[in-house]
Structure formats: C-alpha cells, structure tokens
Amino acid sequence: PYSGSSSLFREIQDEELKKFCSRISKLLQAEDLGPDTLDSLQRLFLIISATKYNRRLEKTCVDLLQATLGLATCPEQLQVLCAAILREMSPSDSLSLVWDHTQNSRQLNLVASVLLAQGDRNEEVSAVGQGVLRALESRQPEGPSLRYLLPIMAKVVVLSPGTLQEDQATLLSKRLVDWLRYASLQQGLPHSSSFFSTPRARQPGPITEMDGAVATDFFTVLSTGHRFTEDQWLNVQAFSMLRAWLLHSGPEGLGTLDTDDRSEQEGSTLSVISATSSAGRLLPPRERLREVAFEYCQRLIEQSNRRALRKGDSDLQKACLVEAVLVLDVLCRQDPSFLYRSLSCLKALHGRVRGDPASVRVLLPLARFFLSHGEAAAVDSEAVYQHLFTRIPLEQFHSPMLAFEFVQFCRDNLHLFGGHLGTLRLSFPNLFKFLAWNSPPLTSEFVALLPALVDAGTALEMLHALLDLPCLTAVLDLQLRSSPAPSERPLWDTSLRAPSCLEAFRDPKFQGLFQYLLRPKASGATERLVPLYQLLQPMAGCARVAQCAEAVPTLLQAFFSAVTQVADGALINQLALLLLGRSDSLYPAPGYAARVHSVLSSQFLALCTLKPSLVVELARDLLEFLGSVNGLRSRANLVTSVVWAVGEYLSVAYDRRCTVEQINKFFEALEALLFEVTQCRPSAALPRCPPKVVTALMTTLTKLASRSQDLIPRASLLLSKMRTLTQSPATGSMHGEHGEEGAEAICTRATELLTLLKMPSVAQFVLTPSTEVCSPRYHRDVNTALPLALRTVSRLVEREASLLPG
C-alpha cells in the first residue's frame, strides 16, 4: 500500500501506520541500510509532518530511530531523516537521547536539534549549551568541529539566555572576536588532489572581493573563494549569531531606556570622548566584541559598494546590509559612542539605496535606526517615512517577502513612531496594497496592525477601502499587466484574459476612479465605485481576487473591534449608515456579498447595542432602507438585523425622543414589507424570502403594537393572515429551500404572538421588559427570577385557573 505516489495523498489510519512502522523497524535492524530504508523514512517523515495532531509511533521504531541517529557508520542522509522524524514527534516522553561528546560534530548537531525541540522539559537546552561550551573550551584539533556546533549555540542563547555563566559568556565573546576578526585570508585546500598535480597547483589562492579584486582587509561573510577554511566558516556563523549574542550579553536594562533618555545619553560629551578614546585602551572581552562587531559591519557596508559579478552575490550583499544595519542599531543602543561613528556611513548608505528598487529591503532597518535614535541622528525623519510609506508600497506591493517585512516593521516599531504615527495612519491606502495582493499570508498581520491604524478621522474611508479590497486587487493586477513585466515570470494570473478590463484601465474617462483606488494616502473623500464593479466583473474569477475576498470578513471584524474603541456618537451613526449604504454596493466576486453581509449584520447590531438611540436618530434612513425589497434574499441577514434593532430599540425606554408617530411609521413600513414578501403572485417576480426575515418582521410588528396599543387590532389581523397563509400550498415555494419547515416556524411564531396580544399588559411585559427585568437580579433571585415571571405569563396565556407558581 506504500508504493506509488497516490498513497501520499490520503489519510493514513493508525493501524496502517503501525504496520508501516513495523516494516521500518525491520529495515533499520538490517546490516545494509539501503535505498528501501531511505524511501521508507522519507514516507514516514511526510506522514508525520503532514498531520495536524501528534502521531504516536511504536516504541521499538522510536528506539531504532534514536539508535540509527547515534551510529557512526550510518549514512548522513539517513541520520538527517531520523532527526527530522524525531523532531516532528517532539515534545515526547519516549525520547531518550543524550548529549555524547564522543560523537562527531555532524551527529551532535542533529542530536542537539532533537533535544532543543523537546522544549527544555528536562533541562535539555542547558545540557546542549554546556556540551557546546565544553567543545569551545577544548582547543584540541581532534575534537568536534565547531562549524556544526556554533549554530546550536546560537539557538541555545535565544531559547535559554540564562544557561551561560559569566566566565562562559566571556569565553564565547573572546572566541567570537577571534573568528570575526582573524579568519584566514587564504582559500581552503582541495579535499583531494591528483597524483600528477604539482605542489604549486596545490597552493591555496587568496580570498577575493565580490568584484574579483584580491581582499586586502580582514575576511567577512562577503568575501569570496572556491573553498573555505574552518575558521572562515566559523566567521560566517559567528556573524549570523552576532546580533542575538549582543542582545544577550549587553548591559542590563537595555530595553527599558526611554527614547528621550537615550537621546540625552547620545548627546552627552562623555559619549564623544569615549568614541575617540576606546581605540587606545585595552578593552574587556564584551566591549572588545562590540568594537570588532562595529568594524565588521563597517567593512560589510564598504564591501556592498562593490559590483558583484553574480546575481546570487548581489542578493547576499543586500541581505548582509540588512543584518549589518540591525547590528549597528543594537551597538548604538548599548553604547551611544558608536552612534557618532555610524551616522556618516548610514546616511550615505540611505542616500545610495533609496533610489535603488533592488535594495528597498535595506530601507526598513535604516528607518528603524533613525526611529530608535531620534533627534540625535540629525536626520529628517519625516522625509524618510514619507518615502518609505509613499513610494515602496506603490512600487513593490507584488513582492511577498518585502510585504511581510514591511508590515512586520510597522507592527514591531509602533512604540517608536511617536509623532510619526499620523504618517502611518494616513498611509493605510498604500499599506492595503500589500494586503490586497498578499492577503492569505498577511491577514493575521493586519488584524494585529489595524488597531494602530484606525483613527476616528479616517475610519469611514478605511471601511470603504476594506469593502473595496477585492476590487483593489483586480486593479493592481491590471496595473501589472499594463506595464512592462519586471521579470520573465509574470506576477499575475496568465490563464485569465481580460482585454476589456485593460482597455477600461487605459481609458481616460475612468482614470479618476482608478487613481482614487490607487491613491497613496487617505484623501478624506469617498468615491462611488459602482461603474468600476461593472467594468472589472471579468476579473472577479481571478484566484488572487477570490483569496482577497475571503480575507475581508476577518479584517472587517478586526476593524469594528478597533473603531468602537475610538468612535463617538456621531461616528457610530455614520458607520451604521455606511453599512446600510454599502450592503448593495459590493464588488461581484463569487460569494463575497454573502460573507460581507453576515459581518455587516452582526456589526450593525453591535453598533445599536453601543448606542441604542441610533434607531431614533436614523429613523428616516432606516425607513428608506426598509422601504424596498430589492435584493432582499441576498441581504436577508442585514434586513433581519435592522428589523430586530427597530423592534428592540424603538422605545421610550431607550430614547425619550421616541414618539408614537415614529412607531406608527415604522409599523406601516414593516407591515408593507411583510405584505410584499409574503404575497404569492403568478408572475413570481418577487424574490423568495427566508423564513427568518418573516418571523423577525412579525415579532417586531408585535413589539411595536404593544407600545402603541391602537395598533394591536392591525397586528392581530396581520398575524392571523400569516397563520392562514402558511397553510397555503404555495407557501413552501415562497420560502425556497426551507419549504415546509419554514412555514411551520412562521405558523408557530404567529400563534405565539397572537396569544400574547390577547393580553396587552402581558405582551408589553414580555416583549418590552424594563431595565429592572433585564438586570441580573431577575436571573439569580429565586423569588423574582425571570423564569418565574414567564411561567406566570404562560399560565395567564393558557387561561389556567391558578396564578401561583408550582
């Protein structure tokens, strides 16, 4: 059952997995661990890693996997697979791996990865860290290669910073200084040489720079060669863990410095003096490491100016620039004297990369540097942020890596924005370009970012932008199609042909609407985009548009959670009107309107709960909304919510301005609406109406009648007609797929409401309870509990003789 690719794409049952583990156990016990063993381990890893819940393997199989991992003669590929399977099982009580310094460094690396995946259940992290430190202390040539152990040490530092003692931290700092500053400038020797090769040919060549020139300064990660020595590999790995180690070994209380306090430190005379005197004195190991780290980053910035001969080297230059700026930021926060030594090269670097689209990712750590150090950096921060938030999203929205890093930058540095937070908030139309194009991976990031972006001044425009997000995705797609392709691989869906949409995008008549959607900043105005919805309808089937449409409901929930924290009464009214107005004005992506209406209906009720007087204040608009049955079926959720809100909050108990005249107007409007949606006409021109809309209408009409008793005869007559109507053969088709079940629900509700209206005082008590009745006391007190009152009402309705509860 395990041969063939089809077996990989079905669920493996526990019994089947048990048999498969038994087969693997037999293979692992064989003397020859051949291709069958490799193939079976690959399949087992796929089965375990592709399952959401933990898979329990047979103990014999787990023990054999651990034993194979410890075999010195086992092929490396098999050991890598064994370690990967054991990591997927972690944390697990069935693992018994231990750190054994007699193993080779490759094995130690794999064992350590499994132990660290255990999550320090039995102090595994500390054991691994101490094992690596013992290897660091022993300088024996025959000891384990640190090339494979240093990445484990970097992981230990992050997982458990308190593992290292003071003398051990000092030792590691010294070793990092040696690796960073004093790596060899000669290339490594070939692994093997020919018998006929001459000694001259076997001599290693010098290390070169990215542009091919011979290196004259110390070795860095940007130095190139055909083969590298052990200390050169350690140089690369030391730089990769440098920032984490600096943060761990830095002065206490680094994260507690306030921006203003830090600026005062950075501006002190002492800092300037220390900047000039540090080079002439012997520094302690940690300060020496900072000095070497600073020199290393300065050299990386210098090396990044060189023209790389290969594209891969060019990408490496940019990645190293990002890390170098981040390390300099840490250094300047730990020791302000580095700030004045860094500013000139960082300002020059910013001027160089801001005009290079290929180096745009470097701008993010530079911006963070200027944010962190405030006025001491003497940089026009506003210009930096204007360029960052205006140009980059507009030009690079299609880069998924940049999109993620940009949003992460905004999230991680909110506490540093201070006076620039307004720039961030006004730039939400540009940020939404990242979201529209990369919605699946960025949805959760924007859910976390939205509370910081939402502002009372731009809330309405932001809500419009969220509702138009799928339309923005379609427009961004057209923008890419209409411009020269940035690479050989198109960034859009090539299977979708939309020539009419491209023509419309280039048509000057529609340029205003397209430019509004593509605006870089909040404009304070809103545009009706209905003409664009019709023009771009062929794009609604695009996969990227569909993905964006699926993300919008989640984003709307996050938006309303944030906006209700800052909204006043006037804004709440405007939001409610916007919900009603946009309910029939949405981009026609498949299933989009139904998902959005579900959110809008619940949020309309939330706004009414937040401000019950909304119903009275917006009475005219609500009457206008309820005065039409157009699209009733597609907007059933929202219509039901509006009808329920009218019945619940159109009362003097919630707003003293509520009048009998208003109640009568709403009664007439709802009565007409109920009549329209329940009439069976031969033309069948009316849409089928969900039963929940009918029951909500009947309940609200009864509530309004209980508050204006002159309406009771009309309400009773209407309910009687509804009960009779449900017995009509045509009623089932009127309610669509709900059929007889829906008719029965309507009949039951009509009967209950009719019975209540026969005793108006009881109806008012049940349908419009006072605030005292709604208080928790009625749910806790045995003598006045709401169930007691309902039982009493039930007996009255049923015309029981006794009124005593029993």
N, C-alpha and C positions, 0 to 999 in steps of 0.2 A: 504493500500500500504506500510505500515511501518512494517508489520510483516514478519519475515523471514530474513535470512542473505543476500539474494540476493539483497534486496533494498539498502544495504550499499555500493554496488559496481557499482552504476550507478549515473549519474549526476542528481541532484535534481533541477528541474526548480523552478523559483521564485514563480509561482502560487502555486505549490505544497508545497513549503516551507512556504508560507503564511498560507495555511490550517493547516499545521503541527503546526505552532506557535499558531494558534487559539486553537488547541486541548491542547497544553501545558498550555496555559493561563487558560483554564477551570480546568485543573488538579491542577494548583497552587492555584486556588481560593477555592478549596475544603478543608474541615476541616481535612481530613485524607490524608496526603501526603504519599501514599503507594508505592508498587513496580512499578505500572504503571508510576508514576511520575518519579521515578528513571530511569527506562528504557528509557522513552521519553527524559529526559535530557541528558542521555548518547548518544542517537542517534543525538540529536541536536548539542552536542559538536563535534561529529565526522563529521557531515555535515559541520559545520563552519570551523573547524580546517583543514579539507582536501581540502579546496578550496583556490586557489591562490589569488583570489580577495576578497575584503571585502563583506560580506553578510549583507544586511540591514534587521533587524528584526522589527516586528511590535512594535510600541511604548508601547502598552499595555503589550506585552510579556516582553519587556525590563524592564518596571517599576515593573512588578511582580517578575522578577528575582532579582532585587535590593531589593524589599521588603522581599523576602524569605531569602536573604542573611542576613538581619537585624533581622530576627525573633529569639528570644532567645530559643524558643521551637522546632525549626526546626532541624531535624537530621543532624548531621555533614556531612554525605556523600552528602546529597542534597546541602548543602551550598558550599561544595568544588566544586561541578559541576556547580553551579550558578556562582561562582567566575571564574572558568575556562572559561565558555562561555563569560562572560563579558570581560575577558582579551583578548580573541580572537577577540572581537569586537573593542577593543581599538586601536588607539585613536578614540573617538566618542563624538559628541556633545550631544547625547541623554542620557548620563550617568549623574546622579545627586547624586552620593554617597558622603557622608561627613564623616569625622573622628568624631566618637562619643565615648567619653571616658567611657560612661556608658555601652558599650557593653563588653562582656567577651573577654579575650585575643585571643582566637581562632578566633572569629569573626573579631576582629581588624586586626589580621594577614591577613585574607582573603580580607577584605576591603582594607587594605593597598596595597596588591598585585595588585588589580584592579586600584587603584589610581596611583600607580607608573607606571603601563602600559600605562597610559594616556600620559606620556611623558612630564609632567610639563607644560601642556597647560595653566592651570590656577593656577600655583604655587602649584600643588598637592604635589610635593616632599617635599617642605618646610613645608606644613601643616602636612604631615605624620611625618616628622622628629621632629617637635615641639611637636606633640602628644606623640611620644615615649619618648621624653625628659621630658615631664611633668610626665609621669609614672615613669621615673627614679628618679625624684626629690622627689616623694611621696613614702615614705617607709612604707605606710600603708599595713598591711597584707591582708586586704580585697581588695586591689587594683588589677589591671590586672597583670597576671603573666608575668614577663619579659622573661620567657623562650620562649614565642612565639613572643615577640616583638623585641628581640635583633637581630634576622636575618634581620628584616625590617630596623633596624638602620644601619646595615652593608651595605644594599643596598642603603640607603639614602646617606651614606658617599661617595659611589662610584659615584652615579648619580649627586649629588649636594654638593660638598665639602664645598661650602660657606654657607651652611644652618646654621651651628652651630656658635654661638657667642663664644667669648673667655671663658666666665665663664661656658658655657655649655660644651665646649670641655674639660675644666679642670675637670668638674664633671664626664664626661664619662671616662676620664683617671683614676680618683680615683676609680670609680666603677669597671673598668676592672682590676685594681690592686687587689681589694678585691676578685673578682671572680677567678682570675688566681692563687692567692697565698694562699687564706684562705678558700677554699672549705672544707667541712666536710670529714673526713676520715672514717666515719661510713656509712654503706649502708642504703638505704631508707627503711621505714616501708612498709609492705604489704598493698595493698589497702583495704583489708578486712581480718578479722581473724575469726576463728571458735569459737563458744561459749565454746567449751571444751579445747581450746588451753591455755597453761599455760603462765603466764607473762614472764617466762624465754624463752619460744619458740618465743615470740613476740619481743624479743630484737634484734635490728639490728646487723648484723655481721660486721666485719671490711672490709674495701676495700683491695683488693689483687692486686698483680702484675700479669703480663702476664703468669709467670711461676707458679703461685699459691701461692707464698710467700705473707705473710701479708705486706702491704705497711707501710713503716716507714718514708717516706718523704711525701711531700705535694701531693695532688690529681692532676692528669693530665688526658688528653684525653686517655692515655694508661693505666689508672687504671681500674680495672675490679670489677664487683659486680653483684648481681642478680637484685637489684633495686637501683635507684639513687635518690638523693635528689634534690630539686630545685636548690640549689647553685652548685651542681655538674653538672647539665645540663647547667647552665649558664657558668661554667668553660669551658665546651666543646665548647659552642657557642662563648665565648669570644676569645678562641684561633682561631676559624675559621675566625673571623673578625680582628684578631690582625694585620696581615700584612697590610691590607688595611687602618686600622686606623693609624698605624705608618707612612705610607706614607703620609697620610693626615695631621697628626699633627707634622710631622718632621720639621726641620729647613728649612727656605725658601732658594730656590736656590739649592736644593739637586741635581736636575737633570742637573745643569749647571756646576758642577765640572768636570774639565778635569782629565783624568787618571793620568797624571804626577803631577798635583797639588794635587790630592788626595794622591798619593804615598808620596809626601813630607809631607803632614799632618800626614799620618800614621807613618812616620818615625821620627816624632818630639819627643823631650824629654818630652814636655808637655803631650803628649798622654800617655807616660809610667807612668808619675807621676799621671795623673788623673785616670789611671787604678787601682792604689793602694790606692788612697785616697777617691774614691767615696763611698766606703762601710762605711767609718767612719763619714759621714756627712749626715744631713737631706736633702733629695733631693726634688726639686719641683715635682709636680704630673707627668709631662710628662717624666722627667728624671727617676723618680721612676718607671714609667711604663716600660721604656726601660730596667731598671735593672731587674725588675721582668720577663719581656719577655726573657731576656738573661738566667736567672736562669731556666725558664720553658723549653726553648729549650735545655739547657744542661741536664736537667733531662730527656727529651724525648730521647736524644741520649743515655743516660745511660740505660733507660728502653728498648731501641731497642736491647740491647745486650742480654736481657733475652730470653730464648727459649719459644716461645708461645705454648700453649697447643692445640690451634685450628688454622686451616689454615686461617680462617677469621681474627683472631687476628694477625697472621703473616702479612697478607696483610695490615692491619691497621698500623702496625709498620712501614712498608715501606712508606706508604702514609704520615704518620706523620714525618718521617725522611725528606722527600722531603720538606714539609712545614717548618720544623724547620730550615733547611739549608737556605731556602729562607728568613725567618725572620732574621736569623743571618746576612745574606748579607745586608739586609736593615739597621740593627742596626750598622754594621760596617761602612756603608756609612754615616750614620747620626752622629756617634760618633766613631772616629778612635780608641779610647781607648779599645773598645770591640774587635778589631782585634787581639791584642796580647793575649787576654783571650780566643779567639775562636780557634786559629791556632792549638794548640796541639790536641784538640779533633777532629777537622775536618780532620787533616792529618791522625790521627788514624782511623777515620771513612772511609776515602778514601782507605786506605790500606786494611780495612776489607771488603768493599763491592766490590772492583774492581775484586775480584776473585769469586764473588757470582753471577751467572747468574740471580737468582731471585731478586737481589737488583739492577739491572742495571739502573733502572729509577732514583735511588738516585745519580748516577754519573753525571747526567745533571746539577742539581743545584750546585753540588760541583764544576764542571768545570766552571760554571758561576761565582761562588765565587772567584776562582783563577784568572779568567779573569778580574773581577772587580777590584781586589786589586793588580794586577801586581806583581812587584818585592818585595813589602812589605810582601807578603805572603811567600816568601822564599821557593817556591815550583818549581820543574822542570815542568813548564807548558807544554813544548814540549812533555814530556813523557805522560802527562795527555791527551793531544789532540791526540797523536799517538794511544794510547789505545782506546780513545773514537771513533775515526773515522775509525780505522782498525778492531778492534775486534767486536764491538757492531753491526754494520750493517751486518757483515758477519754471525754472530751467531743468531741475533734476528730480522732479516728482516720480519719474519712472525708475529710479534706482532703488531697489528694495533695501539694500544694505544701508545706504545713506538715509532713507526714510526712517528706518528703525533707529539709527544712531541719532538722528535729528530729534525725534520725539523723546528718546531717552535723555538727550541733552536738556530738553525743556523740562522734563519731569525732575531730573536729578538736581537741577540748579534753580528751582523755584525760590528757594530761600535766599539766593544771591541776587535775584533780579532787582529787588527793591524798587527804585524809581523807574526802572525799565519794564516793569510788569505791564504797564499800559501799552507799550510797544508790542509785547507778546499777545495781549488780548486783541488788539486791533488787527493783528496779522492772522486771525483764525481762518479767513478765506483761503490764504495761502497754505496754512497747515492742513486744511481739509483736502488740498490736492494730494498730499501724501496719503491721506486716509481713503480718498476716493479710488486711488489707483492700487493701493496695497491693503484693502480693507480686511481680509482674513487675518493676517499676522498683526495688524496694528489696532484692531478693535479694542482689545483689552488695554492697550497702552493709552488710547484716547479716552476710554472710560475712566481711567485714573487721572488723566490730564484735564478733562472737561471742567471739574470744579474750579480749577485755577483760571480757566479761560472765560467762564461765564461771568458776565457783568451786566448789571441792570441796564446800562446804556446800549448794549449790543445784543441783548437776549433775544429780541424779536427777530433781528436779522440773522442771528445764529440758528434759530429754529427753522427759519425759511431755508437756510443753507443745508441743514441736516436733512430736511424733507426733499431737497433737490439734489442730494448727493449722488444718486444713480444717474441723474441727468448730467451732472458734472463729469462723472466717469466717461460717459459717452462722448462728451465734448473734448475731454483730454485725449481720448482715442482718436478723434478726428484731427485734433491738433498735431498728433504724431504722424498720422497718415498724410497730412497735407504738407509736412516739412520733410527735408531730406533725411533719410534713415541714418541714425547715428552709428549704426553698426551693420554688419552683414545679416544679423539675425533681427528681424522686425520685432518690435516691442508690443505689437498689437495682434489681434486675432486675424490671421490671414484667411481663415475659412469664411469670414463674414465679408460680403461685398455690399457696400452701401454707397454707390455713386451719387444718388440723390442727396444723401446727407452731406457728402463732401461738397457738392455744388452749393447747398444751402450755407455751409460753413464759410464758403468764399463769397457769398452774395452780400454786397454792401448793405442791402435792405435789412439784414438780420445781424449785422455786426454789433449793434448796440446791445442786443440781448446776449450774444456770445461773450462780448467783453465784460458784461456785468457778471456772468458766471465765472469768468476767469480773472476777476479783479484781485489784486494782491492784498488789499486792506479793506476793512469794514468801511462802507461808504455812508452808512446811516440811512440809506434809502432801500426800498424793495421794489422789485420788478415782477410783473405777472409773466410767467414763462410758458403759459399755455401754448402759444404758437410754436415754441421750441419742442414741446412734448410731441406735437403732431409731426414736426419735421424729422425728429430723431426717433420716431417709433421703430423704424427698421433696426436700430441699434439695440433695442430692448432685449433681443435674444442673445446678445454678446455675453460670453461667460463671465467676463470681468464685471459687467454691469449687474448681472444676476447675483454675483457674490457680494457686491456692494449693497444691493437691495436687501439682502438677507441680514446684513450687519446693522442697518438703520434702526430697527426696533430696539435693539440693545442700547444703541447710542442715545436714542430718544429717552429711554428710561433714565440713563445717567444724567442727561441734560436736565430733565424735570426735577430729579433729586437735588441737583445743584441750584437750579434757578429758584426753587421755592425757598431757599435759604436767604436769598437777597431780594426777593420780589416784594414790592409794596402793593397796596390795594389796586392802584391804577394799572400797574404792570400785570397783575393777576387777571384783571378784566381784559386787557389787550391780548394776553396769552389765550384766554378762553375764546375770544373772537377769532384769533388766528387759527385755532384748532377747527372751529366750525367752518371757516372760510376755505381752509386748505383740504378739507375732507373730500371735496370733489375736484381737486386740482392737484393731481399727483402724476408723476411720470409713469407711463403704462408698462412697466416691467412686469413679467408674469408673477402673479401672487403678491405683488408689492403692496397694492392698496389694502388688501385684506389684512396683512400683517400690521401695517401702519394704523389702520382704523382700530384694531384691537388695542394698541397702545394709546391712541388718542382718546378712546372712550374711557379707559381707566384713569388717564391723567385729567380728563375733564371733571370726573367725579372727585379726584384728589384736590383740584382747584376749588371746587364748590365746597368741599369739606373745610378747606383752609379759609375760605371766605364765603359763608352761606348767603350773604347779601348780594352776591354776584347775580343770582337769578332775578331779583327785583331790579337791580341796576341795569341789567342787559335784557330786560323783558322784551323790548321791541325787536332786538336782534334774534332772540330765541324764537319769538313768534314767527319771524320771517323764515328762520331755518326750518321750523316745523310745518310751514305752510306749503311745502312741496313734497311730493312722493318720488321725485326723480332720483334714481339711484338708491332707493330705499333698501333694496336687498343687499347691495354691496356695502351700504353704510349702516347695516342693522345694529351693530354694536354701539356705534356712536349715537344713533337715534334713540336706542333704548336707554343709554346713559343720560341723555338730555331729558327724556321724558321722566325718568326716575328722579332726576335732580329737581325738576319742576314740582313733582308731587311731594318731594321731601322738604324743599326749602322755600316754596312759595307760601309762606305762612307768617303771620304776625309774630309768632314765637321767635323767628329768626331775623325779621326786619320789620320794624314798626311802620315803615313806609308802604308795606303791602296793603293793597286796598281790595275791596270786594269787586270793583270794576276790573282790576287786573286778573283776579281769579276767574271772573266770568269770561274774559277774553281768552285766557288760556284754555278754559273748558271748551269754548266754542271751537278753537283751533284744533284741539286734540280730538274733539268729537268728529269734526270734519275729516281729520286724518284717519281716524279709526273707520269711519264710514267708507272712505275711499279705498283703503287697503283690504277691506273685507267684502266688498261687493263683487259678485260674480257676473261678469258681462260677457256676452257672446264673442265680442272682439278679442277678448283675452289680452288687451293692450297693457293692462296693469301688471307690474312685476309681482311674482309670488312673494308672500310676506312671511318671514319666520314667526312662529308662534310666540316667541319671547317678546317681540315687539307688540303683538296684540295684547298679551297679558299685562305688559308694562303700561300700555295705554289705558286698559280697563282699571288697573289699580290706581293710576294717577287721577283718572276721572273720578273715581270713588273718593279719593282723598280730598280733591277739590270740592266735591259735593258736600262732604262732611264739614267743611269750613264755611260754606255758603249754602245753607240748608234749602234755599229756594231752588237749588239745582238738583236736589235729591230725586224728584219725580222724573226729570230727564235722564239722570244717571240710571235709575232703576229700569226705565223703559229701554234704554240702550243695552243694559246688561241682559235683560230678558230677550231682546232680539239676538244678542250674541249667543245666548244659550240655545235658542231655537236654530240659529244659523249653523251651529256646529253639527246639527243632526242632518243637514243637507248633504246629498251625495257629492256635490261639487266642492265641499269644504276641503276634502283630502287633497285634491289637486291644487287648491288655492295655497296650501302651505307646503307645497313641494315635497321634498324627501321626508318631511316629518309626518305627513299623512294623518292617519287615524290617531296616532299617539299625540300629535299636536292638537288635534280637535278635542281630544279628551281633556288635555291640560287646560284648554281655554274654557271648556264647559265647567270643569271643576272650579276654576278661579271665578267665573261668572256667578256660580251658585253661592260660593263663599261670600263674595262681595254683596250680592243681593240680600243675603241673610243679615249681614251687618247693617245695611242701610235701613232695614226694618226698625232698627232701634238707633236713631241718630246719635244719642249721647254715648252709647256703647261704641259706635263706629268712630266717633271722634277720639275716644279714649284709646282705641286700638290703632287707628290709622295716623293720628296726630298726637302722640303721647307728649306730655310736658317734659321739661328738662329733669324734673324730680323723678319721674318714672324711668327716665333713661339713665339715672345715676346708678353707680354700683350697689347702692344700698338695696335696690329692688332685686338684685341678683344674689344678695348674701343674707338679708334678714328673712327669717322663716315666716314671720307674721305679715310682711309686706312684699314678699317676693313676687316678681313678675309672673312666674308660673301659676301662683295662687290667683292672681288677678285674671289670667287667661282662662283658668278653669271656671272661675265665676262667670266670666263673659260667655264661655261656652255653654254653661247651663242656662243662662238667660236666652241665648240664641236658640237653644234646643227646647226652650219653654219647659224646663224642669220645674217641679214644684218647690223644691228647697233651694235656698241660696247659700247654704252653708257648705264649705268645702269638705270633701270627705273622701 
